[in-house]
């Protein structure tokens, strides 16, 4: 087992909490994605791109910026943007730089305007309201701590091939 054999295992409570977290995340994500697909014909990937573009000041971003925002590999972002362009949700626009900008089309804007409020209401119903203000604050603080730990790991002891740099 290599390194794993020398590392401490999770105790019963830690294991239960970890598994509950994984099940909650997957179940909630799957449920929300099914609603996006069935009610609006959008995948979670479509939604993620549309959110990023709609929240940018100009409704346009470079593909590499979208890749950074979504944490997707270059090939995945490229393929997905091509599929979205064929469906009329985005278009590529020439610009001063080497690569085109990705632009939110009117159809893409209509799609995000239609689904975002419904999606947000469902997130509120199934997540925010269930947790309540105190637990949401605690979860936000915990999430920031975990993200900081991952960032530190990537900057210090994470192998380059895992970081995406190798």
Backbone torsions as a table, in degrees:
resi	resn	phi	psi	omega
1	UNK	NA	-8.2	176.5
2	UNK	65.3	-135.4	-175.8
3	UNK	-60.8	-36.0	-176.6
4	UNK	-57.8	-38.8	-177.8
5	UNK	-62.4	-27.5	-178.3
6	UNK	-90.6	-8.9	-178.8
7	UNK	-89.3	149.1	178.8
8	UNK	-69.5	136.0	176.7
9	UNK	-75.5	162.1	173.9
10	UNK	-73.1	140.0	175.2
11	UNK	-76.8	177.2	-174.1
12	UNK	-59.4	-44.8	179.7
13	UNK	-67.2	-40.9	178.2
14	UNK	-64.2	-43.3	178.7
15	UNK	-62.2	-43.8	179.5
16	UNK	-62.0	-46.3	180.0
17	UNK	-63.3	-44.0	-179.8
18	UNK	-62.4	-47.3	-179.4
19	UNK	-65.9	-38.3	177.1
20	UNK	-63.6	-41.9	177.3
21	UNK	-60.2	-48.6	-179.1
22	UNK	-60.2	-44.1	179.9
23	UNK	-65.4	-43.1	178.7
24	UNK	-60.5	-48.1	-177.6
25	UNK	-61.3	-47.7	-178.1
26	UNK	-67.0	-43.4	-178.5
27	UNK	-65.0	-46.3	179.8
28	UNK	-64.0	-46.7	180.0
29	UNK	-60.5	-46.6	179.6
30	UNK	-60.4	-43.4	-179.4
31	UNK	-64.2	-45.4	179.9
32	UNK	-65.6	-40.2	179.8
33	UNK	-65.0	-41.3	178.6
34	UNK	-59.6	-41.1	177.8
35	UNK	-63.7	-44.7	178.5
36	UNK	-59.2	-43.8	-177.5
37	UNK	-67.8	-47.5	-173.6
38	UNK	-77.7	-34.7	-176.9
39	UNK	-88.8	-28.9	-172.7
40	UNK	-129.3	-3.9	179.6
41	UNK	68.3	25.5	-179.8
42	UNK	-114.8	141.3	172.2
43	UNK	-84.0	167.3	175.5
44	UNK	-63.2	-32.0	177.6
45	UNK	-68.2	-42.5	174.9
46	UNK	-57.1	-48.1	-177.2
47	UNK	-59.6	-44.2	-178.8
48	UNK	-61.4	-42.9	178.2
49	UNK	-66.4	-46.6	-179.3
50	UNK	-61.4	-39.6	177.7
51	UNK	-61.7	-48.3	-179.0
52	UNK	-61.3	-44.9	179.8
53	UNK	-66.5	-41.4	-177.5
54	UNK	-69.6	-24.7	179.5
55	UNK	-89.5	-9.2	176.4
56	UNK	-76.8	151.2	-176.0
57	UNK	-59.1	-33.8	-173.3
58	UNK	-106.6	-5.3	-175.7
59	UNK	74.0	17.6	-179.9
60	UNK	-143.8	148.4	178.1
61	UNK	-148.8	159.6	172.4
62	UNK	-79.0	151.2	-178.6
63	UNK	-58.2	-39.2	-179.6
64	UNK	-66.2	-31.8	176.8
65	UNK	-67.6	-41.1	175.9
66	UNK	-64.2	-38.4	176.8
67	UNK	-61.6	-42.2	177.8
68	UNK	-66.1	-42.8	-178.1
69	UNK	-65.3	-35.7	-178.0
70	UNK	-94.3	-12.5	-175.5
71	UNK	62.4	35.5	178.2
72	UNK	-96.9	152.7	173.1
73	UNK	-68.1	156.6	-177.4
74	UNK	-56.9	-44.2	-178.0
75	UNK	-66.7	-37.6	179.8
76	UNK	-65.0	-46.4	-178.8
77	UNK	-63.1	-41.8	-179.1
78	UNK	-61.6	-48.7	180.0
79	UNK	-63.6	-43.0	-177.1
80	UNK	-68.5	-40.0	177.8
81	UNK	-62.6	-37.4	177.0
82	UNK	-62.5	-42.3	178.4
83	UNK	-65.0	-41.7	179.3
84	UNK	-66.8	-35.6	178.8
85	UNK	-65.6	-41.3	178.0
86	UNK	-61.7	-29.7	-180.0
87	UNK	-88.7	-2.5	175.9
88	UNK	82.6	12.0	-178.4
89	UNK	-81.8	-29.1	178.4
90	UNK	-139.1	166.6	171.0
91	UNK	-141.7	158.7	176.8
92	UNK	-98.0	134.4	-178.5
93	UNK	-125.4	133.0	176.7
94	UNK	-62.9	147.6	177.9
95	UNK	-147.3	-177.5	-177.6
96	UNK	-65.7	-25.3	-176.7
97	UNK	-81.3	173.9	-176.7
98	UNK	-64.0	-39.1	-176.8
99	UNK	-109.4	150.7	-177.4
100	UNK	-70.6	161.7	173.1
101	UNK	-88.0	151.6	175.6
102	UNK	-97.1	124.4	-172.8
103	UNK	-116.7	135.0	174.8
104	UNK	-73.0	122.8	179.1
105	UNK	-83.6	171.4	176.0
106	UNK	-59.7	-41.0	177.6
107	UNK	-63.2	-41.1	177.5
108	UNK	-65.5	-41.1	178.2
109	UNK	-63.8	-42.9	177.2
110	UNK	-61.5	-40.9	-179.4
111	UNK	-62.6	-45.9	-178.0
112	UNK	-70.7	-36.5	177.2
113	UNK	-64.8	-33.3	179.7
114	UNK	-74.7	-43.6	-172.1
115	UNK	-91.2	-29.3	-174.4
116	UNK	-59.0	-46.1	179.8
117	UNK	-64.3	-37.9	179.0
118	UNK	-67.1	-43.0	179.0
119	UNK	-63.2	-45.2	179.3
120	UNK	-61.8	-40.3	178.6
121	UNK	-63.7	-38.0	179.7
122	UNK	-70.4	-39.1	175.4
123	UNK	-61.4	-42.2	177.8
124	UNK	-61.0	-48.7	-177.1
125	UNK	-61.9	-44.0	-171.1
126	UNK	-95.5	-11.3	-175.1
127	UNK	-131.5	-63.2	-174.1
128	UNK	-61.7	-51.8	-177.9
129	UNK	-68.8	-31.3	178.5
130	UNK	-66.7	-41.7	-178.4
131	UNK	-78.9	-36.1	-176.8
132	UNK	79.7	167.0	-172.7
133	UNK	-60.4	-48.2	-176.8
134	UNK	-62.3	-47.5	-178.6
135	UNK	-71.1	-30.6	175.3
136	UNK	-64.4	-42.4	178.0
137	UNK	-63.0	-45.5	179.3
138	UNK	-62.8	-41.3	178.8
139	UNK	-64.7	-42.5	177.2
140	UNK	-59.8	-44.1	177.5
141	UNK	-63.4	-44.0	179.7
142	UNK	-63.6	-42.0	179.6
143	UNK	-61.4	-42.2	178.0
144	UNK	-62.2	-40.2	177.8
145	UNK	-63.9	-43.6	179.1
146	UNK	-64.7	-43.7	178.5
147	UNK	-61.6	-39.0	177.4
148	UNK	-65.2	-39.0	178.7
149	UNK	-66.3	-40.6	177.7
150	UNK	-64.9	-44.1	178.5
151	UNK	-59.3	-45.6	178.5
152	UNK	-60.9	-44.5	178.9
153	UNK	-60.5	-44.3	-179.7
154	UNK	-64.5	-35.0	-178.9
155	UNK	-79.1	-21.2	-172.6
156	UNK	-114.6	-64.3	-169.1
157	UNK	-115.1	5.0	-177.8
158	UNK	-83.0	129.5	178.2
159	UNK	-60.5	143.4	-177.4
160	UNK	-55.6	-36.6	-179.1
161	UNK	-67.4	-24.1	176.7
162	UNK	-82.0	-38.4	179.0
163	UNK	-67.7	-18.3	-176.2
164	UNK	93.1	13.6	-178.7
165	UNK	-105.1	-5.7	-172.5
166	UNK	-104.6	NA	NA
